[in-house]
Amino acid sequence: MQREITNEKNIFDSSGKICCAGYSRKPDFVFDKALAKNRFTLNERDSYLVVGDGAAIYLSVAERGINAEVSAAIVDLNTGEQDFRTLKKYMSLGKLGMPASSKNGDVTFTDTRVGMNFSNTALNRYIRCEFVDFYKEKTLYINLELKEEPCDSLNILIPSKDNPKNFFLKRFLPAMRASGVVRCGGAEYNLSKDSSYAYLDWQRYSLSEKSYYHALYANTEINGRQFALCLAGGVGDTSQGSENCFFLDGELHKFASVKAEGKEERPDKPWKFTAGSALELTFRPSIKSGKLLCVTTGGKTLVFGELYGFIKQIDTERLVLDAIPAHLEFSII
């Protein structure tokens, strides 16, 4: 049964065990890194996916145990052109200072080739990046402002099945509007708040066994109404809370269980997602100029495509999804 958390709670007790598994519509989970008992297996990742002006931009800064990495990918949704890169900084030993909250705190990664910064104020977030020799001697330059619209977010704490001190903590914040400029080599994309969308995928987790993780995301409008989707699974004990949900007009709606059918080793093939009579969706990967819109960077494979099908819960209207932009992620975490 899904357990909704409605006020702030520490995720660890004094011994470092997980004590409040479930989900929340606000970032109510308090992550005190000092109480985490598995520091060498602790993974901290802040990722943004921005879509606008015919391009999809993925950016990520992460600390994985004692090492750090920065990843970037840009996919031209019209031509199929794909540029991507991951750089690692070994033995960083927590020096990035990843923030303990998704509500505030800056993230900065710098070395001789790349400077990437995520920052935020009360209502806006900012992404700045200069990546020299990013891909095929191209330089990647990004200067974006993300404006948060009134919207719930998915905040989820999933305990491990094998260790009470292991966990998966995530915030999915959709419905942000993006504006600014992205340049890569000779290509330039000017994003406008009227037609560009962004989301934050904020993750903190410690797992002793590797898990195959998949996540289907959408973040757009349907008939002028804000719509977002997160169908994900593969990690931990989801009996008290899963990531499966959708957003309509800023309100979060949960699915207790969603069945996903597809093959990670065949990113060119469709995936099907079902939840009884409440949901039936098919994700179809896109091909442009003979190229599958698929990149692998930072340990993730991202496949861009479209969604077809419907959503109909007891307390919501029937939503028909016809060629809705979406993307599917695979990773081993």
C-alpha positions, -999 to +999 in steps of 0.1 A: +000+000+000+013+035-009+022+055+022+020+093+018+042+114+040+027+148+047+052+166+069+090+168+072+107+136+084+143+126+088+150+095+066+175+080+091+171+072+127+200+077+151+215+043+141+214+051+104+184+029+096+157+040+072+126+050+091+100+067+069+096+049+036+069+063+013+062+092-010+054+129-006+041+157-029+067+181-014+104+176-006+096+165+029+124+139+033+153+153+053+186+138+042+213+142+068+244+128+051+263+126+085+239+098+095+245+077+064+264+046+074+275+036+039+295+066+028+317+047+003+287+034-016+267+066-014+257+080-048+246+116-052+234+128-086+217+160-098+204+157-134+184+180-157+166+172-189+157+202-211+137+200-243+131+230-267+138+245-301+142+210-316+168+198-291+170+177-260+198+185-235+208+162-206+232+174-179+244+156-148+268+161-120+274+131-097+295+119-068+297+081-069+314+069-037+349+085-037+348+096-074+329+124-092+317+127-128+301+152-151+279+142-181+264+161-209+244+150-240+226+170-267+204+154-293+190+174-323+154+160-325+151+171-362+183+159-377+193+131-353+227+146-346+240+134-312+269+147-291+277+134-256+306+131-231+313+120-196+344+131-176+354+116-143+374+130-114+389+102-094+393+104-056+372+135-052+363+122-017+332+144-014+348+176-024+320+186-047+298+192-016+266+179-032+237+196-015+216+177+011+184+192-003+168+196-037+153+229-026+186+248-023+223+246-026+246+249-057+264+222-076+297+229-093+321+207-112+353+222-127+385+209-143+407+219-172+381+211-198+347+217-182+329+240-159+293+231-150+272+249-124+236+243-112+222+270-089+188+281-077+169+309-060+134+309-045+117+306-078+143+301-105+171+277-113+201+284-135+224+261-156+257+273-169+282+252-187+313+255-209+327+222-221+358+224-243+365+196-267+331+182-258+326+160-288+346+158-320+365+190-310+332+209-305+328+233-275+295+231-257+282+263-242+250+266-221+233+295-203+198+287-192+172+299-167+146+275-155+114+289-140+095+267-116+057+266-122+032+258-094+033+220-093+036+190-070+067+170-072+074+133-067+095+127-036+101+090-029+121+071-003+125+034-011+143+011+014+166-017+002+153-053+005+186-066+020+199-039+044+179-015+066+206+011+061+205+011+023+180+033+005+170+051-027+159+087-023+146+108-053+129+140-062+113+144-097+104+180-102+087+186-136+069+216-151+098+240-153+100+264-182+134+270-198+149+300-216+183+308-228+209+296-253+227+264-261+256+262-286+274+231-297+300+236-325+282+255-352+247+247-340+228+271-318+194+266-300+175+296-286+151+283-260+119+302-250+097+297-220+067+294-243+079+262-259+107+247-237+103+224-207+127+211-181+127+187-151+151+179-122+159+143-113+176+145-079+189+112-065+207+101-033+211+064-028+232+037-012+227+001-025+249-029-018+237-049-049+235-036-085+200-031-098+187-027-133+168+005-133+144+019-159+124+052-160+100+066-185+096+104-184+073+129-201+071+166-194+050+187-218+015+200-224-017+182-236-043+205-250-028+235-232-026+216-198+006+208-179+013+171-181+042+150-167+048+113-162+073+092-143+071+054-145+102+038-130+112+007-112+139-019-105+152-007-071+144-018-035+112-026-017+083-005-032+056-019-010+051+015+007+059+037-022+068+035-059+078+062-084+049+055-107+028+086-112+016+113-135+009+150-131-020+170-146-024+207-140+003+205-114-014+178-093+003+144-086-016+112-092-001+079-081-002+044-095+002+016-070+018-008-095+028-006-132+040-034-154+068-026-178+075-048-208+106-043-229+143-052-234+171-029-223+194-045-248+171-034-277+167+004-274+152+005-309+122-016-299+089-003-282+082-007-245+047-013-231+034+000-197+001-012-182-017-008-149-050-027-151-077-005-166-059+027-153-031+029-178-020+015-212+009+032-229+034+023-256+067+041-260+081+041-295+117+052-301+122+079-328+145+076-358+156+108-376+177+108-408+183+071-402+196+076-367+180+061-336+176+090-310+196+072-283+227+082-264+247+065-236+265+087-211+273+087-174+262+051-171+227+059-185+212+051-219+186+077-229+162+069-257+139+096-271+106+089-287+068+092-284+040+079-262+007+065-274-022+052-253-044+064-224-045+070-187-078+067-168-080+065-130-112+064-110-109+101-098-095+115-131-107+121-166-095+099-195-063+112-210-054+102-245-017+103-254-011+105-291+026+111-301+034+128-268+072+135-266+089+113-240+121+095-232+132+062-216+163+057-194+181+025-186+210+022-161+226-001-136+227+015-102 
